[in-house]
Amino acid sequence: EERTRELREANQKLMELDEMKTAFVSQASHDLRTPLAAIKGSLDNLVLGVAGDLSDKQRRILDRASRSVDRLTDLINDILDLSRIETGRTKLEKCKIAVNTIAESVVQENKPAAEWKRITIRYQNPTEPLYVYADAGKMQRVFGELVNNAIKYTREEGTIDLLLDEAEGMIRFSVKDTGIGMNAEECKRIWERFYRTVDSQFLAKGSGLGLSIAKELVEMHDGKIRVESEKGKGSCFRVLLPKMEIKARAEKEKEVVS
C-alpha cells in the first residue's frame, strides 16, 4: 500500500510537471512571436531600400537573415499548434467539403517549389467530387505538409504522384515520391516529435514537427495516416478519412406521385 501511494504521488507530480512544461512552452512561444514579427518587418524594410540603396552583398545577407526568421517563425507556430492539440484547445470547424478542391489547391500552391527543382507533379482530379465532413483548413494543412515534404526530400528532376480515390470504405489521399526514402525503423519513428532521419537533415531544413501535427489532426477526424518507404527509392504517404455519404434526392424525386 505504501509503495502504491508513493507511485501515485510520483505520477501526480510528473503530470503536474508535464502541464507546467506545456504551459511554459506555449507562453514562451507566444511571447517570441511579437519580437520576431518586428525583426521581420525591419528586414523587409531594409530589403525594400527604405534606409537607402543596398549593394548585392548586403541584399544577399539580408535575404539569408529574412529566411532564417521565417524558419524560426514556422517552428514557433508548429510548437504552438502542437501545444493547442495537447491541451485540447484545437477546435475543429467541420462542414461538408469536397476533398478534390483541397487537393487541387495544395497542388497549385506547391507548383512553384516543384518547378524550381524541376520536379514533375502528376495529379488528375477525380471526375466526381469526393466528400468528407471535416475542417477544411486543417485538411489543407495535412495535405500541404505531405506534398511539401515530398518536394523537399525529392532530388531535382524527380516525380511526385498524387492520387485521390476510395479505399477501405474511406476517402484516400496518396502522395508518392521518388525521394530519399526511409528504412523500416525510420518509418516507425517518423511520427515522433522533432524526429528527423539522418538523410533528411542533409537535404533540407525542418523542425521535425510537421508529420506529428499532421497525424494528430488526421486522428482528430477519426482518420488514419500511413507510410510505406524504401531507402533510396522514395516514400508513399496515405491519408484515409471517413467518407461522407451523400443520399440521393428522395429516391431521385419519384416521377409518379400517388
C-alpha positions as CSV (number, residue, x, y, z in Angstrom):
1,E,0.0,0.0,0.0
2,E,2.8,2.4,0.9
3,R,4.6,1.6,-2.4
4,T,1.3,2.2,-4.4
5,R,0.8,5.5,-2.6
6,E,4.4,6.6,-3.5
7,L,3.9,5.7,-7.1
8,R,0.6,7.5,-7.2
9,E,2.2,10.7,-5.8
10,A,5.2,10.4,-8.2
11,N,2.8,10.0,-11.1
12,Q,0.8,13.1,-10.0
13,K,4.0,15.1,-9.8
14,L,5.0,14.0,-13.2
15,M,1.6,15.1,-14.6
16,E,1.9,18.5,-12.9
17,L,5.4,18.9,-14.3
18,D,4.2,18.0,-17.8
19,E,1.4,20.6,-17.5
20,M,3.9,23.2,-16.4
21,K,6.2,22.3,-19.3
22,T,3.3,22.6,-21.8
23,A,2.2,25.9,-20.3
24,F,5.8,27.3,-20.4
25,V,6.4,26.2,-24.0
26,S,3.1,27.7,-25.1
27,Q,3.7,31.0,-23.3
28,A,7.3,31.3,-24.4
29,S,6.5,30.5,-28.0
30,H,3.7,33.1,-27.9
31,D,5.9,35.8,-26.4
32,L,8.6,35.2,-29.1
33,R,6.2,35.9,-32.0
34,T,6.0,39.7,-31.4
35,P,9.7,40.5,-31.5
36,L,10.1,38.1,-34.5
37,A,7.4,40.0,-36.3
38,A,9.3,43.3,-35.6
39,I,12.6,41.8,-36.8
40,K,10.9,40.5,-40.0
41,G,9.3,43.9,-40.7
42,S,12.7,45.7,-40.2
43,L,14.5,43.3,-42.5
44,D,11.8,43.7,-45.2
45,N,12.0,47.5,-45.0
46,L,15.8,47.3,-45.4
47,V,15.4,45.0,-48.5
48,L,12.9,47.4,-50.0
49,G,15.5,50.2,-49.7
50,V,13.7,52.3,-47.0
51,A,17.0,53.0,-45.3
52,G,18.9,53.6,-48.6
53,D,20.3,51.6,-51.5
54,L,21.9,48.2,-50.9
55,S,24.8,46.5,-52.5
56,D,24.3,43.0,-53.9
57,K,26.3,41.6,-51.0
58,Q,24.2,43.4,-48.4
59,R,21.0,42.3,-50.1
60,R,22.1,38.6,-50.0
61,I,22.9,38.9,-46.3
62,L,19.5,40.4,-45.5
63,D,17.8,37.7,-47.6
64,R,19.5,35.0,-45.6
65,A,18.5,36.7,-42.3
66,S,14.9,37.0,-43.5
67,R,14.7,33.3,-44.4
68,S,16.1,32.4,-41.0
69,V,13.4,34.5,-39.3
70,D,10.8,32.7,-41.4
71,R,12.1,29.3,-40.4
72,L,12.1,30.3,-36.7
73,T,8.6,31.7,-37.1
74,D,7.4,28.4,-38.7
75,L,9.0,26.4,-35.8
76,I,7.3,28.6,-33.2
77,N,3.9,28.3,-34.9
78,D,4.3,24.5,-35.1
79,I,5.1,24.4,-31.3
80,L,2.1,26.5,-30.6
81,D,-0.2,24.3,-32.7
82,L,1.1,21.2,-31.0
83,S,0.6,22.8,-27.6
84,R,-3.0,23.6,-28.5
85,I,-3.6,20.0,-29.6
86,E,-2.1,18.6,-26.4
87,T,-4.2,20.8,-24.2
88,G,-7.4,20.2,-26.2
89,R,-7.6,23.8,-27.3
90,T,-7.7,22.9,-31.0
91,K,-11.3,23.1,-32.2
92,L,-12.5,21.6,-35.4
93,E,-14.9,23.6,-37.6
94,K,-16.3,20.8,-39.6
95,C,-18.5,21.0,-42.6
96,K,-19.2,19.2,-45.8
97,I,-16.1,19.7,-48.1
98,A,-15.1,18.2,-51.4
99,V,-11.6,16.8,-50.9
100,N,-11.0,17.3,-54.6
101,T,-10.9,21.1,-54.0
102,I,-8.4,20.8,-51.1
103,A,-6.1,18.6,-53.2
104,E,-6.2,20.8,-56.2
105,S,-5.5,23.9,-54.1
106,V,-2.5,22.2,-52.5
107,V,-1.1,21.2,-55.9
108,Q,-1.3,24.8,-57.2
109,E,0.3,26.2,-54.0
110,N,3.3,23.9,-54.3
111,K,3.8,24.0,-58.1
112,P,6.4,26.9,-57.9
113,A,8.6,25.0,-55.4
114,A,8.4,21.8,-57.6
115,E,9.2,23.7,-60.8
116,W,12.2,25.3,-59.1
117,K,13.6,21.8,-58.6
118,R,12.3,20.6,-62.0
119,I,10.1,18.1,-60.2
120,T,7.1,16.8,-62.1
121,I,3.8,16.6,-60.1
122,R,1.3,14.3,-61.6
123,Y,-2.3,14.7,-60.4
124,Q,-5.6,14.0,-62.1
125,N,-8.6,15.4,-60.3
126,P,-11.4,12.7,-60.0
127,T,-14.3,13.4,-62.2
128,E,-16.8,13.1,-59.4
129,P,-16.4,15.1,-56.1
130,L,-15.5,13.1,-53.0
131,Y,-17.0,14.5,-49.8
132,V,-15.9,14.3,-46.2
133,Y,-17.1,16.0,-43.0
134,A,-14.0,17.8,-41.9
135,D,-12.3,21.1,-41.0
136,A,-11.1,22.4,-44.4
137,G,-8.3,24.5,-43.0
138,K,-6.9,21.5,-41.0
139,M,-7.1,19.2,-44.1
140,Q,-5.4,21.8,-46.2
141,R,-2.5,21.8,-43.7
142,V,-2.3,18.0,-43.6
143,F,-2.2,17.6,-47.4
144,G,0.1,20.6,-47.8
145,E,2.6,19.1,-45.3
146,L,2.7,15.8,-47.2
147,V,3.2,17.4,-50.6
148,N,5.7,20.0,-49.3
149,N,7.7,17.2,-47.7
150,A,7.7,15.2,-50.9
151,I,9.1,18.2,-52.8
152,K,11.8,18.9,-50.1
153,Y,13.1,15.3,-50.0
154,T,12.9,14.6,-53.7
155,R,16.0,15.5,-55.7
156,E,15.9,17.5,-58.8
157,E,14.1,16.1,-61.8
158,G,12.2,13.6,-59.7
159,T,8.4,12.9,-59.8
160,I,5.6,13.1,-57.3
161,D,2.3,11.2,-58.0
162,L,-0.8,12.3,-56.2
163,L,-3.9,10.1,-56.1
164,L,-7.3,10.8,-54.6
165,D,-9.7,7.7,-54.5
166,E,-11.7,5.5,-52.3
167,A,-10.3,2.5,-50.3
168,E,-11.4,0.6,-47.2
169,G,-14.7,2.4,-47.3
170,M,-12.8,5.7,-46.8
171,I,-11.5,8.6,-48.9
172,R,-7.8,8.2,-49.6
173,F,-5.2,10.8,-50.5
174,S,-1.8,9.4,-51.5
175,V,1.5,11.2,-52.1
176,K,4.1,9.0,-53.7
177,D,7.6,10.4,-54.4
178,T,10.9,9.3,-55.8
179,G,12.8,10.9,-52.9
180,I,15.4,9.7,-50.5
181,G,13.1,7.2,-48.8
182,M,13.4,5.6,-45.3
183,N,14.1,2.3,-43.7
184,A,11.7,0.3,-41.6
185,E,12.9,1.8,-38.3
186,E,12.7,5.4,-39.6
187,C,9.1,4.7,-40.9
188,K,8.1,3.8,-37.3
189,R,9.8,6.9,-35.7
190,I,8.8,9.5,-38.4
191,W,5.7,10.4,-36.4
192,E,7.7,11.3,-33.2
193,R,8.1,15.0,-32.3
194,F,11.3,16.6,-33.5
195,Y,12.5,13.3,-35.1
196,R,14.2,13.6,-38.5
197,T,16.0,10.9,-40.4
198,V,19.8,11.3,-40.9
199,D,19.5,11.7,-44.7
200,S,16.7,14.3,-44.4
201,Q,18.9,16.6,-42.3
202,F,21.4,16.9,-45.1
203,L,18.8,17.6,-47.8
204,A,16.5,20.2,-46.3
205,K,15.8,22.1,-43.1
206,G,12.9,21.4,-40.9
207,S,11.6,21.2,-37.3
208,G,10.6,17.6,-37.2
209,L,7.1,18.6,-36.0
210,G,5.1,18.7,-39.3
211,L,4.2,15.0,-39.5
212,S,3.4,14.8,-35.8
213,I,0.9,17.6,-36.2
214,A,-0.5,16.0,-39.4
215,K,-1.0,12.7,-37.6
216,E,-2.8,14.4,-34.7
217,L,-5.1,16.3,-37.0
218,V,-6.0,13.3,-39.1
219,E,-6.8,11.2,-35.9
220,M,-8.9,14.1,-34.6
221,H,-11.0,13.5,-37.8
222,D,-11.2,9.7,-37.0
223,G,-8.9,9.1,-39.9
224,K,-5.6,7.2,-40.5
225,I,-2.2,8.2,-41.8
226,R,0.3,5.6,-43.1
227,V,3.7,5.5,-44.8
228,E,5.4,3.0,-47.0
229,S,9.0,3.6,-47.9
230,E,12.2,2.1,-49.2
231,K,15.6,3.6,-48.7
232,G,16.8,5.4,-51.8
233,K,13.7,4.7,-53.7
234,G,11.0,7.1,-52.3
235,S,8.1,7.1,-50.0
236,C,4.3,6.9,-50.2
237,F,2.2,8.6,-47.5
238,R,-1.6,7.9,-47.4
239,V,-4.3,9.7,-45.5
240,L,-7.7,8.0,-45.1
241,L,-10.7,9.9,-44.0
242,P,-14.3,8.8,-43.2
243,K,-16.4,9.1,-46.3
244,M,-19.5,11.4,-46.1
245,E,-22.4,9.5,-47.6
246,I,-24.5,11.7,-50.0
247,K,-28.0,10.4,-50.2
248,A,-29.9,10.6,-53.4
249,R,-32.7,13.2,-53.5
250,A,-35.8,11.5,-52.3
251,E,-35.0,8.5,-54.5
252,K,-34.4,10.7,-57.5
253,E,-37.7,12.5,-56.8
254,K,-40.2,9.9,-57.9
255,E,-41.8,10.7,-61.2
256,V,-45.2,9.3,-60.2
257,V,-46.8,10.5,-57.0
258,S,-49.8,8.7,-55.9
